[in-house]
């Protein structure tokens, strides 16, 4: 627990807050003390002015009577009136040697014990000296009250800080322990484990959600790798077996040009499969994202349509482009061209000799949406139960087993779409199939 960064951080903040409480207490104490001293002095000066006005109005007898009345009033100030020679005339204060103005003297209280008195001495007309004072220990008594209050507050801050830091550290420690336990289980091979989420939407919950998404992605990639390994072993077995048979036949008898050409075709098929797999892996790894730039889907579609339209017409079909205006996205033009080439080739191949294929480019329909590209054919389409699997590597429909291909065209399409954050969907158009690629809105 004492090695916990959370506990150390809580202790640091507790110490900082305690220092702030001490500083606040010192400032409050000094400010309060100064304010009280000014208030006491102002009260004494006010009484001195009142006595001077009393002298001008009533004379010396009026001052003597006022001093005696104030001496009998509970909680009043201390007064003293001295004759010009220094003799006491009224009041309990008698300090003939006190200087004019402010001073602090010791005066016996009603119990005969000395107490510190803040004294103000002034001279009335005729040489009479007026003394007015107040207990100077009142400020010190208030200091003690404030100090005790701040000491209690300081202790409360320490207790709350330590208790809160310990509780916070324990809570965070438990959640981090669960994350470590999940990580250890995954290290041991259990890829199904996930970090528990409390549902409080705090930073640890958000971290857990992110980690779980990462684990889902890793699990999917591992499953994909396993599936790819099986598919590679299965789909390359036939061309490799055929290649071996051709080579064995060439050993038994002199190989003619046909055998060599057949072997080269098998090698080209194998190399093409590995090249397609490598390209898909590069795309899924995000290595091509650096080539993103503003791209018009209409320009890409026009290039592809112009390249494939003559071959489509030669077989009695047609390939056309429908676009009403620019359809701008952020992407890699080369990958987008390869994606559209795969779509058009698939549409022309599976729709038959009289294929009618239309490529549509749609600009954003409303704010915060992106452009779309559609490839529509009049072929047999894809059964609903197969649509989720046609984007898997090496997956081919039963009706397509007899046609050339390796089952990687739509897998490449899906990889390019994921790289661009696009969504691919398949729709029936009766007859035919519509492949829709919807791109996100541009930043």
C-alpha positions as CSV (number, residue, x, y, z in Angstrom):
1,X,0.0,0.0,0.0
2,X,2.8,2.5,0.9
3,X,4.3,1.9,-2.6
4,X,1.0,2.9,-4.2
5,X,1.3,6.0,-6.4
6,X,-2.3,6.9,-5.5
7,X,-1.6,6.9,-1.8
8,X,1.6,9.0,-2.3
9,X,-0.4,11.4,-4.4
10,X,-3.1,11.7,-1.8
11,X,-0.5,12.2,0.9
12,X,1.2,14.9,-1.2
13,X,-2.1,16.7,-1.6
14,X,-2.9,16.3,2.1
15,X,0.4,17.9,3.1
16,X,-0.1,20.7,0.6
17,X,-3.6,21.3,1.9
18,X,-2.4,21.2,5.5
19,X,0.3,23.8,4.6
20,X,-2.4,25.9,3.0
21,X,-4.5,25.6,6.2
22,X,-1.6,26.8,8.3
23,X,-0.9,29.7,6.0
24,X,-4.6,30.6,6.0
25,X,-4.6,30.4,9.8
26,X,-1.6,32.7,10.1
27,X,-3.0,35.3,7.7
28,X,-6.4,35.1,9.4
29,X,-4.8,35.5,12.9
30,X,-2.7,38.5,11.8
31,X,-5.6,40.1,10.0
32,X,-8.0,39.6,12.9
33,X,-5.5,40.8,15.4
34,X,-4.8,44.0,13.4
35,X,-8.5,44.6,12.9
36,X,-9.3,44.2,16.6
37,X,-6.5,46.5,17.6
38,X,-7.7,49.2,15.2
39,X,-11.3,48.8,16.5
40,X,-10.1,49.1,20.2
41,X,-8.0,52.2,19.3
42,X,-10.9,53.7,17.4
43,X,-13.2,53.2,20.4
44,X,-10.7,54.8,22.8
45,X,-10.2,57.8,20.5
46,X,-13.9,58.2,20.1
47,X,-14.3,58.4,24.0
48,X,-11.4,60.9,24.2
49,X,-13.1,63.1,21.7
50,X,-16.4,62.7,23.6
51,X,-14.7,63.8,26.9
52,X,-13.2,66.8,25.2
53,X,-16.6,67.9,23.9
54,X,-18.1,67.3,27.4
55,X,-15.4,69.6,28.9
56,X,-16.2,72.3,26.4
57,X,-19.9,72.0,27.1
58,X,-20.1,71.3,30.9
59,X,-16.6,72.2,32.1
60,X,-14.5,70.2,34.5
61,X,-17.5,69.1,36.7
62,X,-19.1,67.6,33.6
63,X,-16.0,65.5,32.8
64,X,-15.7,64.3,36.4
65,X,-19.3,63.2,36.5
66,X,-19.0,61.5,33.1
67,X,-15.9,59.6,34.2
68,X,-17.6,58.4,37.4
69,X,-20.7,57.3,35.5
70,X,-18.6,55.3,33.0
71,X,-16.6,53.6,35.8
72,X,-19.9,52.2,37.2
73,X,-20.9,50.9,33.7
74,X,-20.1,47.1,33.2
75,X,-17.9,46.5,30.2
76,X,-16.9,50.1,29.8
77,X,-13.4,51.4,29.2
78,X,-11.1,52.4,32.0
79,X,-10.9,56.1,32.7
80,X,-8.8,58.4,34.8
81,X,-8.7,62.2,35.3
82,X,-5.6,63.8,36.8
83,X,-5.1,67.3,38.1
84,X,-2.4,69.5,36.7
85,X,-0.1,68.5,39.6
86,X,-0.7,64.8,38.9
87,X,-3.3,64.1,41.6
88,X,-6.2,61.7,40.9
89,X,-9.5,63.4,40.5
90,X,-11.8,60.6,39.1
91,X,-11.6,57.2,37.6
92,X,-9.6,54.1,38.5
93,X,-6.6,54.9,36.2
94,X,-3.8,56.8,37.8
95,X,-0.5,57.0,35.9
96,X,1.0,60.5,36.3
97,X,4.1,59.4,34.4
98,X,2.3,58.1,31.4
99,X,3.4,59.9,28.2
100,X,0.9,61.7,26.0
101,X,-0.5,59.5,23.2
102,X,-0.4,55.7,23.2
103,X,1.3,53.5,25.7
104,X,0.9,50.2,27.5
105,X,0.9,50.2,31.3
106,X,0.3,47.7,34.1
107,X,-2.9,48.4,36.2
108,X,-4.2,46.4,39.1
109,X,-7.6,44.9,38.4
110,X,-10.5,44.5,40.9
111,X,-8.7,41.5,42.3
112,X,-5.5,43.3,42.8
113,X,-3.7,41.5,40.1
114,X,-1.8,43.5,37.4
115,X,-3.1,43.5,33.9
116,X,-1.8,45.1,30.8
117,X,-3.8,48.1,29.6
118,X,-3.4,50.0,26.4
119,X,-3.6,53.6,27.4
120,X,-4.3,56.8,25.5
121,X,-3.4,60.1,27.4
122,X,-4.6,63.5,26.3
123,X,-4.6,67.0,27.9
124,X,-7.7,69.0,28.5
125,X,-7.8,72.8,28.8
126,X,-6.4,73.9,32.1
127,X,-3.7,71.3,32.2
128,X,-5.9,68.4,33.3
129,X,-4.8,65.0,31.9
130,X,-7.4,62.5,30.7
131,X,-6.5,58.8,30.6
132,X,-8.6,56.3,28.7
133,X,-7.5,52.6,28.4
134,X,-8.7,49.1,27.7
135,X,-7.5,45.6,28.5
136,X,-4.7,44.7,26.1
137,X,-5.0,41.0,26.9
138,X,-8.3,40.7,25.0
139,X,-6.5,40.5,21.7
140,X,-4.2,37.7,23.0
141,X,-7.2,35.8,24.3
142,X,-8.8,35.9,20.9
143,X,-5.5,34.8,19.4
144,X,-5.7,31.7,21.6
145,X,-9.3,30.9,20.4
146,X,-8.3,31.3,16.8
147,X,-5.2,29.1,17.2
148,X,-7.2,26.3,18.9
149,X,-9.7,26.4,16.1
150,X,-7.1,26.2,13.4
151,X,-5.3,23.4,15.2
152,X,-8.5,21.4,15.2
153,X,-9.0,22.2,11.5
154,X,-5.4,21.2,10.8
155,X,-5.9,17.8,12.6
156,X,-9.2,17.3,10.8
157,X,-7.6,17.9,7.4
158,X,-4.8,15.4,8.2
159,X,-7.3,12.8,9.4
160,X,-9.6,13.2,6.4
161,X,-6.6,13.3,4.0
162,X,-5.1,10.1,5.4
163,X,-8.4,8.3,5.5
164,X,-9.5,9.5,2.1
165,X,-6.1,8.7,0.6
166,X,-6.1,5.2,2.0
167,X,-9.7,4.6,0.8
168,X,-8.9,6.0,-2.7
169,X,-5.7,3.9,-2.9
170,X,-7.5,0.8,-1.8
171,X,-10.2,1.3,-4.4
172,X,-7.8,2.0,-7.2
173,X,-5.6,-0.8,-6.1
174,X,-8.5,-3.3,-6.3
175,X,-9.4,-2.2,-9.9
176,X,-5.8,-2.2,-11.1
177,X,-5.4,-5.7,-9.5
178,X,-8.4,-6.9,-11.6
179,X,-6.7,-5.4,-14.7
180,X,-3.4,-7.2,-13.8
181,X,-5.3,-10.5,-13.2
182,X,-7.0,-10.2,-16.6
183,X,-3.6,-9.4,-18.3
184,X,-2.0,-12.4,-16.6
185,X,-4.8,-14.7,-17.7
186,X,-4.4,-13.5,-21.3
187,X,-0.7,-14.0,-21.0
188,X,-1.4,-17.6,-20.0
189,X,-3.5,-18.1,-23.1
190,X,-7.0,-17.3,-22.1
191,X,-8.0,-14.7,-24.8
192,X,-11.6,-14.8,-23.7
193,X,-10.9,-12.8,-20.5
194,X,-11.9,-9.2,-20.3
195,X,-11.4,-6.4,-17.9
196,X,-14.4,-5.8,-15.6
197,X,-16.3,-2.5,-16.1
198,X,-18.2,-1.0,-13.1
199,X,-20.3,1.3,-15.2
200,X,-19.3,4.5,-13.4
201,X,-17.9,6.1,-16.6
202,X,-14.7,7.2,-14.8
203,X,-11.2,7.1,-16.3
204,X,-10.6,3.6,-15.2
205,X,-13.9,2.4,-16.8
206,X,-12.9,4.2,-20.0
207,X,-9.5,2.5,-19.8
208,X,-11.1,-0.9,-19.2
209,X,-13.4,-0.3,-22.2
210,X,-10.5,0.7,-24.4
211,X,-8.5,-2.4,-23.2
212,X,-11.5,-4.6,-23.9
213,X,-11.8,-3.2,-27.4
214,X,-8.1,-3.8,-27.9
215,X,-8.5,-7.4,-26.7
216,X,-11.5,-8.0,-28.9
217,X,-9.4,-6.7,-31.9
218,X,-6.4,-9.0,-30.9
219,X,-8.7,-11.9,-30.4
220,X,-10.3,-11.3,-33.8
221,X,-6.8,-11.0,-35.4
222,X,-5.7,-14.2,-33.8
223,X,-8.8,-16.0,-35.0
224,X,-8.3,-14.4,-38.4
225,X,-4.7,-15.6,-38.4
226,X,-5.7,-19.1,-37.5
227,X,-8.4,-19.1,-40.2
228,X,-5.9,-17.7,-42.8
229,X,-3.4,-20.4,-41.9
230,X,-6.0,-23.1,-42.4
231,X,-7.3,-21.4,-45.6
232,X,-3.8,-21.0,-47.0
233,X,-3.0,-24.7,-46.3
234,X,-6.3,-25.8,-47.9
235,X,-6.4,-23.5,-50.9
236,X,-2.8,-23.8,-51.9
237,X,-2.7,-27.5,-51.6
238,X,-4.4,-28.0,-55.0
239,X,-2.0,-25.8,-57.1
240,X,1.0,-27.1,-55.2
241,X,-0.1,-30.7,-55.7
242,X,-0.7,-30.0,-59.4
243,X,2.7,-28.4,-59.7
244,X,4.4,-31.4,-58.0
245,X,2.6,-33.7,-60.4
246,X,3.8,-31.7,-63.4
247,X,7.4,-31.8,-62.1
248,X,7.3,-35.5,-61.4
249,X,5.9,-36.0,-64.9
250,X,8.8,-34.0,-66.4
251,X,11.2,-36.3,-64.5
252,X,9.7,-39.4,-66.0
253,X,9.8,-38.0,-69.6
254,X,11.2,-35.0,-71.4
255,X,9.1,-32.0,-70.4
256,X,7.4,-30.2,-73.3
257,X,6.4,-26.5,-73.5
258,X,3.0,-27.3,-72.3
259,X,4.2,-28.8,-69.0
260,X,6.5,-25.8,-68.4
261,X,3.7,-23.4,-69.2
262,X,1.3,-25.3,-66.8
263,X,4.0,-25.2,-64.0
264,X,4.5,-21.5,-64.6
265,X,0.7,-20.9,-64.4
266,X,0.6,-22.8,-61.1
267,X,3.5,-20.8,-59.7
268,X,1.8,-17.5,-60.8
269,X,-1.4,-18.6,-59.0
270,X,0.6,-19.3,-55.8
271,X,2.6,-16.1,-56.0
272,X,-0.6,-14.1,-56.8
273,X,-2.2,-15.5,-53.7
274,X,0.7,-14.7,-51.5
275,X,0.9,-11.2,-53.0
276,X,-2.8,-10.6,-52.3
277,X,-2.4,-11.8,-48.7
278,X,0.6,-9.6,-48.2
279,X,-1.3,-6.6,-49.5
280,X,-4.2,-7.3,-47.2
281,X,-1.9,-7.5,-44.3
282,X,-0.2,-4.2,-45.1
283,X,-3.6,-2.5,-45.4
284,X,-4.9,-4.0,-42.2
285,X,-1.7,-2.9,-40.4
286,X,-2.5,0.8,-41.4
287,X,0.8,1.2,-43.2
288,X,-0.9,3.1,-46.1
289,X,-2.7,5.7,-44.0
290,X,0.2,8.1,-44.5
291,X,-0.8,8.3,-48.2
292,X,-4.3,9.7,-47.5
293,X,-5.3,12.9,-49.2
294,X,-8.4,14.6,-50.6
295,X,-9.7,12.3,-53.3
296,X,-12.7,12.5,-55.6
297,X,-14.4,9.1,-56.0
298,X,-15.8,10.3,-59.4
299,X,-12.3,10.6,-60.8
300,X,-11.4,7.1,-59.6
301,X,-14.6,5.6,-60.9
302,X,-14.2,7.2,-64.3
303,X,-10.7,5.8,-64.6
304,X,-11.8,2.3,-63.8
305,X,-14.9,2.4,-66.0
306,X,-12.9,3.7,-68.9
307,X,-10.4,0.8,-68.5
308,X,-13.0,-2.0,-68.2
309,X,-15.8,-0.7,-70.5
310,X,-14.3,-2.0,-73.8
311,X,-13.8,-5.5,-72.4
312,X,-17.4,-5.5,-71.1
313,X,-18.7,-4.4,-74.5
314,X,-16.7,-7.1,-76.2
315,X,-18.6,-9.8,-74.3
316,X,-22.0,-8.2,-75.0
317,X,-22.3,-6.4,-71.7
318,X,-22.1,-2.8,-70.6
319,X,-20.3,-0.8,-67.9
320,X,-21.4,2.8,-67.1
321,X,-20.8,5.5,-64.6
322,X,-23.5,7.6,-62.9
323,X,-22.3,10.7,-61.1
324,X,-24.0,14.1,-60.4
325,X,-21.0,15.9,-59.0
326,X,-17.8,15.6,-57.0
327,X,-17.8,13.0,-54.2
328,X,-14.8,14.0,-52.0
329,X,-13.3,11.8,-49.3
330,X,-10.0,11.5,-47.5
331,X,-8.2,8.4,-48.7
332,X,-5.5,6.6,-50.6
333,X,-6.3,6.8,-54.4
334,X,-4.3,3.7,-55.2
335,X,-6.1,1.5,-52.7
336,X,-9.5,3.0,-53.6
337,X,-8.8,2.2,-57.3
338,X,-7.8,-1.4,-56.4
339,X,-11.0,-1.7,-54.4
340,X,-13.2,-0.5,-57.2
341,X,-11.3,-2.7,-59.7
342,X,-12.1,-5.8,-57.6
343,X,-15.8,-4.8,-57.4
344,X,-16.1,-4.2,-61.1
345,X,-14.2,-7.4,-62.0
346,X,-16.4,-9.5,-59.6
347,X,-19.6,-7.9,-61.0
348,X,-18.6,-8.5,-64.7
349,X,-17.4,-12.1,-63.9
350,X,-20.4,-13.3,-62.0
351,X,-23.1,-11.4,-64.0
352,X,-22.2,-13.4,-67.1
353,X,-21.5,-12.5,-70.8
354,X,-24.4,-10.0,-71.0
355,X,-23.5,-8.2,-67.8
356,X,-25.0,-4.8,-67.1
357,X,-22.9,-3.1,-64.4
358,X,-23.4,0.5,-63.2
359,X,-21.0,2.4,-61.0
360,X,-22.7,5.2,-59.0
361,X,-20.9,8.0,-57.1
362,X,-23.1,9.8,-54.6
363,X,-22.0,13.0,-52.8
364,X,-22.9,13.5,-49.1
365,X,-26.6,13.4,-48.7
366,X,-26.7,15.7,-45.6
367,X,-24.2,17.3,-43.1
368,X,-22.0,15.0,-41.1
369,X,-22.3,12.2,-43.7
370,X,-19.8,11.1,-46.3
371,X,-19.8,10.2,-49.9
372,X,-20.8,6.7,-51.2
373,X,-19.8,4.5,-54.2
374,X,-22.1,1.8,-55.5
375,X,-21.6,-1.1,-57.9
376,X,-24.8,-2.6,-59.2
377,X,-25.0,-5.6,-61.5
378,X,-27.8,-7.8,-63.0
379,X,-26.2,-11.1,-61.9
380,X,-27.5,-13.9,-59.6
381,X,-26.6,-12.0,-56.5
382,X,-25.4,-13.4,-53.1
383,X,-27.6,-15.6,-50.9
384,X,-28.6,-13.8,-47.6
385,X,-26.9,-16.5,-45.5
386,X,-23.6,-16.0,-47.3
387,X,-23.3,-12.2,-47.2
388,X,-21.5,-12.1,-43.9
389,X,-18.8,-14.6,-45.1
390,X,-18.1,-13.3,-48.6
391,X,-15.5,-10.9,-47.1
392,X,-13.5,-13.7,-45.5
393,X,-10.2,-14.7,-47.1
394,X,-10.5,-17.6,-49.6
395,X,-14.3,-17.8,-49.2
396,X,-16.0,-18.5,-52.5
397,X,-19.6,-19.3,-53.3
398,X,-20.3,-22.8,-54.7
399,X,-21.4,-21.3,-58.0
400,X,-18.0,-19.5,-58.3
401,X,-15.8,-22.6,-57.7
402,X,-15.4,-23.2,-61.4
403,X,-14.4,-19.6,-62.2
404,X,-10.8,-18.2,-61.9
405,X,-9.9,-16.5,-58.6
406,X,-8.5,-17.1,-55.2
407,X,-11.3,-15.7,-53.0
408,X,-9.3,-12.7,-51.8
409,X,-10.9,-9.9,-53.9
410,X,-13.7,-9.1,-51.4
411,X,-11.3,-9.6,-48.5
412,X,-9.1,-6.9,-50.0
413,X,-12.2,-4.7,-50.5
414,X,-13.1,-5.1,-46.8
415,X,-9.5,-4.3,-45.7
416,X,-9.5,-1.1,-47.8
417,X,-12.9,-0.1,-46.4
418,X,-11.8,-0.6,-42.8
419,X,-8.7,1.4,-43.4
420,X,-10.9,4.3,-44.6
421,X,-13.5,3.9,-41.9
422,X,-16.1,3.0,-44.5
423,X,-19.0,0.5,-44.2
424,X,-19.7,-2.1,-46.9
425,X,-23.2,-3.5,-47.3
426,X,-24.8,-5.9,-49.8
427,X,-28.4,-5.4,-51.1
428,X,-30.6,-7.3,-53.5
429,X,-31.9,-5.3,-56.5
430,X,-33.9,-8.2,-58.1
431,X,-32.2,-9.2,-60.2
432,X,-28.7,-8.5,-59.3
433,X,-26.6,-7.3,-56.4
434,X,-25.8,-3.8,-55.1
435,X,-22.5,-3.3,-53.2
436,X,-22.5,-0.1,-51.3
437,X,-19.4,1.5,-49.7
438,X,-20.3,4.4,-47.4
439,X,-17.4,6.6,-46.3
440,X,-17.4,8.7,-43.2
441,X,-17.8,12.5,-43.3
442,X,-14.6,14.5,-43.9
443,X,-13.0,16.4,-41.0
